[in-house]
Amino acid sequence: MLQPIGLTPLAMARGRTYLSRVIAAGAFAYYPLANDATEKIAGYDGSNSGTSFDGTKASFNGSASIALPSGFRSVVNTDTGAISCFVTVASGQWTDGTNRGVTQLWTNNGNYLSLGKGDLSNKSRAFYRSGSQSPTSSTTQGTDGITTRHHVAMRWNVPIDYLIYLYVNGSLVASFPPRNVWAGGTINQAHIGGTFSYGAGDPIVEFIGTIDRIAYWNTNISESVLLALAVE
């Protein structure tokens, strides 16, 4: 079973492996999605239907989803956190008019966070829905359209600055205020690359392309520390 790696903050320094830099940045979970022996996740070899490895990253064919375990879900912080990863959007997908999810985290009462490719042409997308309150949702789509492998990240710290941030290749491309803070609810589902829909207005379908080196935080991570991970 895919399991998160327990991480403790260390001094961050250039020249370390990417894994050690993620550890230094204080992530609570890191999924390299690669079969490199130095970073491999025990028990996961890319055998999920629709997912394959080339040795450095996982490829998703539009029918794959990696479910994250209960240990992961129990420590997600819906008020403060971040997600960082590298993606390649498959040919033609930037203009297919469809929201395709890199990762989604959600509760059973309509709250969820999502990072992925947007339904607007050549746009990455961050989404925050507070389904138990009204109005319910906020979304932002920032210019992307990059056809090669690149870094995307999302950061939220709602109690402090009441903003959600979206980054591409180490640069802020969009920010937006959530319409309301989540009113409780434990994360009961979380996955990488899969489909999700909460009502007709929020469809997200499976990702087509590659995803790797995806890390998650449940504490306030500074923009500078997060964006340092855009450089491998």
C-alpha positions as CSV (number, residue, x, y, z in Angstrom):
1,M,0.0,0.0,0.0
2,L,1.1,3.5,-0.8
3,Q,2.2,5.1,2.5
4,P,3.3,8.6,3.4
5,I,6.9,9.1,4.6
6,G,7.0,10.6,8.0
7,L,9.2,13.8,7.8
8,T,10.8,16.1,10.3
9,P,12.1,19.6,9.5
10,L,15.9,19.8,8.9
11,A,18.2,22.6,7.8
12,M,17.5,23.2,4.1
13,A,20.6,23.3,1.8
14,R,21.4,23.2,-1.8
15,G,23.3,20.2,-3.0
16,R,21.2,17.7,-1.1
17,T,19.0,15.1,-2.8
18,Y,15.5,16.3,-3.7
19,L,14.1,14.1,-1.0
20,S,16.3,15.7,1.7
21,R,15.2,19.1,0.6
22,V,11.5,18.1,0.9
23,I,12.3,16.8,4.4
24,A,14.0,20.1,5.2
25,A,10.9,22.0,4.0
26,G,8.8,20.2,6.6
27,A,6.4,18.2,4.4
28,F,4.4,15.5,6.2
29,A,4.2,13.3,3.1
30,Y,6.2,12.8,-0.1
31,Y,5.4,10.5,-3.1
32,P,8.2,10.5,-5.7
33,L,6.1,8.2,-7.9
34,A,9.4,6.9,-9.3
35,N,11.1,3.6,-9.1
36,D,14.5,5.2,-8.4
37,A,16.0,3.0,-5.6
38,T,17.0,6.1,-3.6
39,E,13.5,7.4,-3.4
40,K,11.2,4.4,-4.0
41,I,8.0,4.0,-1.9
42,A,7.9,0.5,-0.5
43,G,5.1,-1.6,-1.9
44,Y,4.2,0.7,-4.8
45,D,5.5,-0.2,-8.2
46,G,3.1,1.6,-10.5
47,S,0.9,-1.4,-11.1
48,N,-2.3,0.6,-10.7
49,S,-4.5,0.2,-13.8
50,G,-3.7,3.1,-16.2
51,T,-0.5,4.0,-14.4
52,S,3.1,3.1,-15.5
53,F,6.7,4.1,-14.7
54,D,9.6,5.1,-16.9
55,G,12.0,5.1,-14.0
56,T,11.6,8.7,-13.0
57,K,7.9,9.5,-13.0
58,A,4.4,8.0,-13.1
59,S,2.3,8.3,-16.3
60,F,-1.5,8.5,-16.1
61,N,-3.6,7.5,-19.1
62,G,-6.9,9.0,-18.0
63,S,-8.3,6.0,-16.2
64,A,-5.9,5.9,-13.2
65,S,-6.2,7.1,-9.6
66,I,-3.9,6.5,-6.7
67,A,-5.8,6.5,-3.4
68,L,-3.9,8.0,-0.4
69,P,-4.2,6.0,2.8
70,S,-6.0,6.9,6.1
71,G,-2.8,7.8,7.8
72,F,-2.3,10.6,5.2
73,R,-5.9,11.8,5.4
74,S,-5.9,12.1,9.2
75,V,-3.2,14.7,9.3
76,V,-4.3,17.0,6.4
77,N,-4.8,20.6,7.7
78,T,-7.6,22.2,5.7
79,D,-6.8,25.7,7.1
80,T,-3.1,25.7,6.4
81,G,-1.0,23.7,4.0
82,A,0.6,23.4,0.6
83,I,1.1,20.9,-2.3
84,S,4.1,20.8,-4.6
85,C,4.7,18.5,-7.6
86,F,6.0,18.2,-11.2
87,V,3.7,17.5,-14.1
88,T,3.6,17.0,-17.8
89,V,0.2,17.6,-19.4
90,A,-0.3,15.3,-22.4
91,S,-0.6,16.6,-25.9
92,G,-3.9,18.2,-26.6
93,Q,-5.1,18.3,-23.0
94,W,-4.4,22.0,-22.4
95,T,-7.2,22.9,-24.7
96,D,-9.7,20.1,-24.1
97,G,-12.0,22.2,-22.0
98,T,-11.9,19.8,-19.0
99,N,-10.7,20.1,-15.4
100,R,-8.2,17.3,-14.9
101,G,-7.1,16.7,-11.3
102,V,-3.5,16.2,-10.2
103,T,-4.6,15.7,-6.6
104,Q,-7.9,16.2,-4.7
105,L,-8.6,16.2,-0.9
106,W,-12.2,16.2,0.3
107,T,-14.6,15.6,3.2
108,N,-18.0,14.1,3.3
109,N,-19.8,17.4,3.7
110,G,-18.8,19.0,0.4
111,N,-15.5,20.6,1.3
112,Y,-12.5,20.0,-0.9
113,L,-9.2,21.2,-2.2
114,S,-8.0,20.5,-5.7
115,L,-4.8,21.2,-7.8
116,G,-4.7,20.4,-11.5
117,K,-5.3,21.5,-15.1
118,G,-8.2,23.9,-15.6
119,D,-11.1,23.8,-18.1
120,L,-9.9,27.1,-19.6
121,S,-7.3,26.7,-22.3
122,N,-3.7,26.7,-21.1
123,K,-4.5,27.3,-17.5
124,S,-3.5,25.5,-14.3
125,R,-6.2,25.5,-11.6
126,A,-6.5,25.6,-7.8
127,F,-9.9,25.1,-6.2
128,Y,-11.2,25.5,-2.7
129,R,-14.8,24.6,-1.9
130,S,-16.5,25.1,1.5
131,G,-19.6,23.1,0.7
132,S,-21.1,23.3,4.1
133,Q,-21.3,27.1,3.9
134,S,-22.7,29.6,1.4
135,P,-21.4,30.9,-0.9
136,T,-19.5,27.7,-1.4
137,S,-16.5,27.9,-3.7
138,S,-13.6,29.8,-5.1
139,T,-11.3,28.9,-8.0
140,T,-8.4,30.5,-9.8
141,Q,-6.8,29.6,-13.1
142,G,-3.3,30.9,-13.9
143,T,-1.5,30.9,-17.2
144,D,0.4,27.8,-17.9
145,G,0.1,25.8,-21.2
146,I,3.7,24.4,-20.8
147,T,4.0,21.3,-22.8
148,T,7.1,19.9,-21.1
149,R,7.5,18.7,-17.5
150,H,7.3,21.6,-15.0
151,H,6.6,22.5,-11.4
152,V,3.1,23.5,-10.0
153,A,2.2,24.3,-6.4
154,M,-0.7,25.4,-4.3
155,R,-0.5,27.1,-0.9
156,W,-3.3,28.1,1.6
157,N,-3.2,29.8,5.0
158,V,-6.8,30.8,5.4
159,P,-6.7,31.9,9.1
160,I,-3.7,34.3,8.5
161,D,-4.2,36.0,5.1
162,Y,-7.4,34.4,3.8
163,L,-5.8,33.6,0.4
164,I,-5.1,30.6,-1.8
165,Y,-2.0,30.8,-4.0
166,L,-1.2,29.1,-7.3
167,Y,2.4,28.8,-8.6
168,V,3.9,27.6,-11.9
169,N,7.7,27.1,-12.2
170,G,8.5,29.1,-9.2
171,S,6.3,32.1,-9.9
172,L,3.0,33.2,-8.5
173,V,0.4,33.1,-11.3
174,A,-2.8,33.7,-9.4
175,S,-4.2,34.2,-5.9
176,F,-7.8,34.3,-4.6
177,P,-9.8,34.5,-1.3
178,P,-11.9,31.4,-0.4
179,R,-15.5,32.5,-0.1
180,N,-15.7,30.8,3.3
181,V,-13.6,28.7,5.6
182,W,-14.4,25.0,5.9
183,A,-16.9,24.4,8.7
184,G,-15.2,21.2,10.0
185,G,-15.1,17.8,8.4
186,T,-12.4,15.2,8.3
187,I,-10.7,14.4,5.1
188,N,-12.2,11.1,4.1
189,Q,-10.9,10.7,0.6
190,A,-7.7,11.8,-1.1
191,H,-6.1,10.8,-4.3
192,I,-3.6,11.6,-7.0
193,G,-4.6,11.7,-10.7
194,G,-8.2,10.6,-10.3
195,T,-11.8,11.8,-10.9
196,F,-14.1,13.6,-8.6
197,S,-17.4,15.5,-8.8
198,Y,-19.4,17.3,-6.2
199,G,-22.4,18.5,-8.0
200,A,-22.8,19.4,-11.7
201,G,-20.7,22.5,-11.4
202,D,-17.5,20.9,-10.1
203,P,-16.5,18.0,-12.4
204,I,-12.9,16.9,-12.3
205,V,-11.8,13.9,-14.4
206,E,-8.7,11.8,-14.5
207,F,-5.3,13.3,-15.4
208,I,-3.6,12.5,-18.6
209,G,0.2,13.0,-18.5
210,T,2.8,12.5,-15.8
211,I,3.0,13.4,-12.1
212,D,6.0,13.0,-9.9
213,R,7.7,14.3,-6.7
214,I,4.4,15.3,-5.1
215,A,4.7,16.6,-1.5
216,Y,2.1,17.8,1.0
217,W,2.3,20.1,4.0
218,N,-0.1,20.6,6.9
219,T,1.7,23.7,8.4
220,N,2.4,27.2,7.2
221,I,5.2,27.0,4.7
222,S,6.8,30.2,3.4
223,E,6.5,31.0,-0.3
224,S,10.3,31.1,-0.6
225,V,10.8,27.6,0.9
226,L,8.0,26.2,-1.3
227,L,9.3,27.7,-4.5
228,A,12.9,26.6,-3.9
229,L,11.5,23.1,-4.7
230,A,10.7,24.2,-8.2
231,V,14.4,23.8,-8.9
232,E,15.6,20.2,-8.9
